[in-house]
Amino acid sequence: VSEEVENLRFTYDGESLREERSPLQTVEDHIQEAQLQHLTASHNLIKSEREMKTAQSHLKDVIQNWERLVSVLYTPGSEEMNLIKREFNVNIELHGCESSLGEIDSLCSSMTHLCQQREIMVQSLKDKSKQIEEFGSVMDKQQKEMQSIVKQNSTAIHGLLHQQNEVGVYIHRNIRSR
């Protein structure tokens, strides 16, 4: 039993089964890691929202300044002014899309990495669960074997006492008969 317990890296202190530190992460480590990832994601979201509001405010100021400058150079409502405004809006949208594309690509890579980590964590937990189940099966089997040995020893002691009595009776008879 002790060899098998050592191989599984678990200890049984008479009351409970405990996992010893091993190269594999413990369940608590996985929970703490997930909590840290959640807190980091929340912090990043708040930071990104703040940056977005600042950028939107700055963009609004730039657009207002640009419109003021364009209205000085071109006649308001003219075809030329409308064309320049459309070009400006398309350029803003294009640069926003290009910037977003890079950020989305980065986020996809991060999510892929997180998914891979989660798969590793889930597999590790499944492996540990299987080890615990196997350990339980081994313990049940060995407990049954020990119960059988105790029962056999009890029967053997009873048989030995019976034989001792028979030998005593035999010796007593033989000594009297002489």
C-alpha positions in Angstrom: 0.0 0.0 0.0 2.7 2.5 1.0 4.5 2.0 -2.4 1.3 2.7 -4.3 0.5 5.7 -2.1 4.1 7.0 -2.8 3.6 6.5 -6.5 0.4 8.5 -6.5 2.0 11.2 -4.4 -0.9 11.1 -1.9 -0.7 10.6 1.8 -3.3 9.1 4.1 -3.0 10.4 7.6 -5.6 8.1 9.1 -8.5 10.5 8.5 -8.2 12.0 5.0 -6.4 11.6 1.8 -4.1 14.5 1.0 -2.2 15.3 -2.1 1.5 16.0 -1.7 3.2 18.8 -3.6 4.1 17.4 -7.0 5.2 18.8 -10.4 1.5 18.9 -11.3 -0.5 21.8 -10.0 -2.9 21.2 -7.1 -6.6 22.0 -7.5 -6.1 25.0 -5.2 -3.4 26.3 -7.5 -5.8 26.0 -10.5 -8.5 27.9 -8.6 -6.0 30.7 -7.6 -4.7 30.9 -11.2 -8.2 31.2 -12.6 -9.1 33.9 -10.0 -5.9 35.8 -11.0 -6.8 35.6 -14.7 -10.3 36.9 -13.9 -9.0 39.8 -11.9 -6.4 40.6 -14.7 -9.1 40.5 -17.3 -11.4 42.8 -15.3 -8.5 45.2 -14.8 -7.7 45.2 -18.5 -11.3 45.8 -19.4 -11.6 48.8 -17.1 -8.3 50.2 -18.5 -9.4 49.7 -22.1 -12.7 51.4 -21.4 -10.9 54.4 -19.9 -8.6 54.5 -22.9 -11.5 54.2 -25.3 -13.4 57.1 -23.7 -10.2 59.3 -23.8 -9.6 58.4 -27.5 -13.3 59.1 -28.4 -13.1 62.5 -26.7 -9.8 63.3 -28.4 -11.3 62.1 -31.8 -14.3 64.3 -31.3 -12.1 67.3 -30.6 -10.0 66.6 -33.7 -13.1 66.2 -35.9 -14.5 69.5 -34.6 -11.2 71.3 -35.3 -10.9 69.7 -38.7 -14.5 70.8 -39.6 -13.8 74.3 -38.5 -10.7 74.4 -40.7 -12.5 72.9 -43.7 -15.4 75.4 -43.3 -12.9 78.2 -43.6 -11.3 76.8 -46.8 -14.5 75.6 -48.6 -18.0 76.8 -49.0 -20.3 75.1 -46.6 -22.7 72.6 -48.4 -20.6 72.6 -51.6 -19.9 69.4 -53.5 -16.2 69.8 -52.9 -16.7 70.2 -49.1 -19.1 67.1 -49.0 -16.5 65.1 -50.9 -13.7 66.1 -48.5 -15.9 65.2 -45.5 -16.7 61.8 -46.9 -13.0 61.1 -47.6 -12.2 62.2 -44.1 -14.8 59.9 -42.5 -13.8 57.0 -44.7 -10.1 57.5 -43.6 -11.1 57.6 -40.0 -13.1 54.4 -40.4 -10.3 52.7 -42.3 -7.7 53.6 -39.6 -10.1 52.5 -36.9 -10.6 49.2 -38.7 -6.9 48.6 -39.2 -6.2 49.4 -35.6 -9.1 47.2 -34.4 -7.9 44.4 -36.6 -4.5 44.3 -35.0 -6.0 44.5 -31.5 -8.5 41.7 -32.4 -5.8 39.5 -33.7 -3.8 40.0 -30.5 -6.9 39.2 -28.4 -7.5 36.1 -30.5 -4.0 34.9 -29.8 -4.4 35.6 -26.1 -7.7 33.7 -26.1 -6.2 30.8 -27.9 -3.4 30.6 -25.4 -6.0 30.8 -22.5 -8.0 28.0 -24.1 -4.9 25.8 -24.4 -4.1 26.5 -20.7 -7.6 25.6 -19.7 -7.5 22.4 -21.6 -4.3 21.5 -19.9 -5.8 22.4 -16.5 -8.9 20.3 -17.2 -6.8 17.3 -18.3 -4.7 17.7 -15.2 -7.8 17.7 -13.0 -9.2 14.7 -14.8 -5.9 12.8 -14.4 -5.9 13.6 -10.6 -9.5 12.5 -10.3 -8.7 9.2 -12.1 -5.7 8.7 -9.7 -7.9 9.3 -6.7 -10.5 6.8 -8.0 -7.8 4.3 -8.8 -6.3 4.8 -5.3 -9.7 4.3 -3.8 -10.1 1.0 -5.8 -6.7 -0.2 -4.7 -7.5 0.7 -1.1 -10.8 -1.1 -1.2 -9.2 -4.2 -2.7 -6.4 -4.2 -0.1 -8.9 -3.6 2.7 -10.8 -6.7 1.6 -7.6 -8.7 1.4 -6.7 -7.6 5.0 -10.1 -8.5 6.2 -9.8 -11.9 4.7 -6.3 -12.3 6.3 -7.7 -11.2 9.7 -10.5 -13.7 9.3 -8.1 -16.5 8.3 -5.9 -15.6 11.3 -8.8 -15.7 13.6 -9.9 -19.1 12.2 -6.3 -20.3 12.4 -6.0 -19.2 16.1 -9.2 -21.0 16.9 -7.9 -24.1 15.1 -4.6 -23.9 16.8 -6.3 -23.6 20.2 -8.4 -26.6 19.3 -5.3 -28.6 18.3 -3.5 -27.6 21.5 -6.5 -28.9 23.5 -6.5 -32.1 21.6 -2.7 -32.5 22.1 -3.2 -31.8 25.8 -6.0 -34.4 26.0 -3.9 -36.9 24.1 -0.8 -36.3 26.3 -3.0 -36.5 29.4 -4.6 -39.8 28.2 -1.2 -41.3 27.3 0.3 -40.3 30.7 -2.6 -41.8 32.6 -2.6 -45.0 30.6 1.0 -45.7 31.5 
